[in-house]
Amino acid sequence: MREGCMLFGGLFWGILLILFGVSILLKIFFHINFPVFKLFFGFLLIYLGIKVLIGGSCCKSNRGYQDEANTLFGESRVECTQKPTEYNVAFGKATYDMTSILQPGQSAKCKLNVLFGTASVKLSPDIPVEIVLHSAFASAITPDGSTIPFGTYVYRSPRFKAGEPALFVECNVVFGSVTFTQ
């Protein structure tokens, strides 16, 4: 990772451009005046506060914080098991392998939260799965290629049958992206 102040990084400019674009669309289509710079300043303060809390500085790049369930300001790869059951990505990038999370004859539930980050989730085509996606100003892509930028969508794999063991995933993504692949 490059050293340097985050004000010159892609995260800063990406968030600013997204907020500015959303404000223009809301004003044109819904006649809603969206205070983009006030909102961005609020998010910037939250970002800087989290950086300070985890021991980083606002102008020095570091690896962020990662554990088996959380990725904050960094990048991680996670082999998912039945525990933990909740995974979080904030201002970072994570790759989750859920191909072996389901034990034979048992169901499994997990939750994935993505905030200003990117997550990639690998699923086994042999596992029946139901994904409930909640998306706000984001990109959420299901294994069948459906894209959900805003709202709620339920995806069920071809092998999914109600009442039978399956993997149940609840995914919340806000100002970020998540891609599920098989």
Secondary structure by P-SEA (a helix, b strand, c coil): cccccccccaaaaaaaaaaaaaaaaaaaccccccaaaaaaaaaaaaaaaaaaaacccccccccccccccccccccccccccccccbbbbccbbbbbbccccccccbbbbbbbbbccbbbbbbbbccccbbbbbbbccbbbbccccccccbbbbbbbccccccccbbbbbbbbbccbbbbbcc
